[in-house]
Amino acid sequence: VVGALMTHPEFLECEGGFLSDSAPKRAMSIAREEGVRAFVVPGTKLERATSLVQPVGVETRFLVPGIGRQGGMIEDIAAFLPLRQCFPIIGTAIYAAADPGRAAREFAARYMAAL
Protein backbone atom coordinates (compact mmCIF):
# COMPACT_ATOMS: atom_id res chain seq x y z
CA VAL A 1 0.00 0.00 0.00
CA VAL A 2 1.43 3.35 -1.05
CA GLY A 3 0.26 6.88 -0.40
CA ALA A 4 1.99 10.12 -1.28
CA LEU A 5 -0.59 12.81 -0.58
CA MET A 6 -2.08 13.70 2.79
CA THR A 7 -5.61 14.82 3.71
CA HIS A 8 -4.62 17.93 5.62
CA PRO A 9 -3.97 21.35 4.09
CA GLU A 10 -0.45 22.76 3.82
CA PHE A 11 1.11 19.46 2.77
CA LEU A 12 2.33 20.41 -0.73
CA GLU A 13 4.30 23.57 -1.51
CA CYS A 14 1.35 24.93 -3.51
CA GLU A 15 -0.71 24.72 -0.28
CA GLY A 16 1.99 26.35 1.85
CA GLY A 17 3.50 23.01 2.84
CA PHE A 18 6.97 21.55 2.67
CA LEU A 19 6.67 18.78 0.04
CA SER A 20 7.44 19.48 -3.60
CA ASP A 21 4.28 19.59 -5.74
CA SER A 22 5.80 16.99 -8.08
CA ALA A 23 6.80 14.49 -5.36
CA PRO A 24 3.44 12.66 -5.07
CA LYS A 25 3.27 12.04 -8.82
CA ARG A 26 6.82 10.67 -8.88
CA ALA A 27 6.19 8.44 -5.87
CA MET A 28 2.94 7.03 -7.26
CA SER A 29 4.47 6.47 -10.70
CA ILE A 30 7.33 4.49 -9.19
CA ALA A 31 4.87 2.49 -7.09
CA ARG A 32 2.77 1.55 -10.13
CA GLU A 33 5.91 0.55 -12.06
CA GLU A 34 6.85 -1.70 -9.14
CA GLY A 35 3.48 -3.41 -9.24
CA VAL A 36 1.70 -1.67 -6.37
CA ARG A 37 -2.07 -1.92 -6.78
CA ALA A 38 -3.27 -0.55 -3.44
CA PHE A 39 -3.08 3.17 -2.74
CA VAL A 40 -4.02 5.58 0.02
CA VAL A 41 -5.74 8.58 -1.57
CA PRO A 42 -7.10 11.44 0.53
CA GLY A 43 -10.87 11.82 0.59
CA THR A 44 -10.36 15.56 0.93
CA LYS A 45 -8.38 15.94 -2.32
CA LEU A 46 -9.86 13.25 -4.57
CA GLU A 47 -9.43 14.99 -7.91
CA ARG A 48 -5.74 15.61 -7.32
CA ALA A 49 -5.16 12.19 -5.76
CA THR A 50 -6.87 10.11 -8.41
CA SER A 51 -4.91 11.82 -11.17
CA LEU A 52 -1.82 10.33 -9.49
CA VAL A 53 -3.01 6.72 -9.85
CA GLN A 54 -4.45 6.75 -13.37
CA PRO A 55 -5.21 4.52 -15.13
CA VAL A 56 -7.32 2.66 -12.59
CA GLY A 57 -7.34 -1.07 -13.24
CA VAL A 58 -9.91 -3.52 -11.92
CA GLU A 59 -7.29 -4.89 -9.53
CA THR A 60 -6.55 -1.45 -8.01
CA ARG A 61 -7.75 -0.78 -4.46
CA PHE A 62 -7.99 2.52 -2.62
CA LEU A 63 -7.95 3.29 1.08
CA VAL A 64 -9.57 6.71 1.49
CA PRO A 65 -8.99 8.62 4.76
CA GLY A 66 -10.42 12.03 5.53
CA ILE A 67 -14.07 10.97 5.37
CA GLY A 68 -16.25 12.59 8.00
CA ARG A 69 -14.63 15.10 10.34
CA GLN A 70 -12.02 16.26 7.80
CA GLY A 71 -14.74 17.01 5.25
CA GLY A 72 -14.43 14.14 2.79
CA MET A 73 -17.74 12.69 1.62
CA ILE A 74 -18.44 9.09 0.64
CA GLU A 75 -20.67 10.37 -2.15
CA ASP A 76 -17.74 12.31 -3.65
CA ILE A 77 -15.52 9.24 -3.90
CA ALA A 78 -17.77 7.76 -6.60
CA ALA A 79 -17.17 10.79 -8.83
CA PHE A 80 -13.46 10.00 -9.04
CA LEU A 81 -12.99 6.31 -8.26
CA PRO A 82 -14.85 3.02 -8.69
CA LEU A 83 -16.56 2.88 -5.30
CA ARG A 84 -16.49 -0.93 -5.17
CA GLN A 85 -12.69 -0.69 -5.15
CA CYS A 86 -12.60 1.82 -2.28
CA PHE A 87 -12.32 1.43 1.44
CA PRO A 88 -13.35 4.70 3.13
CA ILE A 89 -11.49 5.30 6.38
CA ILE A 90 -13.71 6.96 8.94
CA GLY A 91 -12.29 7.67 12.38
CA THR A 92 -13.50 10.32 14.78
CA ALA A 93 -16.80 10.81 12.96
CA ILE A 94 -17.66 7.36 14.32
CA TYR A 95 -15.69 6.79 17.51
CA ALA A 96 -16.29 10.32 18.89
CA ALA A 97 -19.99 10.31 17.98
CA ALA A 98 -22.58 10.25 20.77
CA ASP A 99 -23.78 6.92 19.35
CA PRO A 100 -20.89 5.30 17.44
CA GLY A 101 -23.03 2.36 16.30
CA ARG A 102 -25.58 4.68 14.77
CA ALA A 103 -22.87 6.79 13.13
CA ALA A 104 -21.27 3.66 11.62
CA ARG A 105 -24.64 2.48 10.28
CA GLU A 106 -25.27 5.91 8.73
CA PHE A 107 -21.90 5.90 6.96
CA ALA A 108 -22.52 2.33 5.78
CA ALA A 109 -25.95 3.34 4.42
CA ARG A 110 -24.42 6.30 2.57
CA TYR A 111 -21.80 4.00 1.06
CA MET A 112 -24.40 1.48 -0.06
CA ALA A 113 -26.62 4.23 -1.52
CA ALA A 114 -23.66 5.63 -3.48
CA LEU A 115 -22.94 2.22 -5.03
Secondary structure, DSSP 8 states (H G I E B T S, - for coil): -EE---SSSS-BGGGT-SB-TTHHHHHHHHHHHTT--EEE--TTSHHHHHHHT-S--TT-EEEE--BSTTSB-HHHHHHHS-GGGEEE---HHHHTSSSHHHHHHHHHHHHHHH-
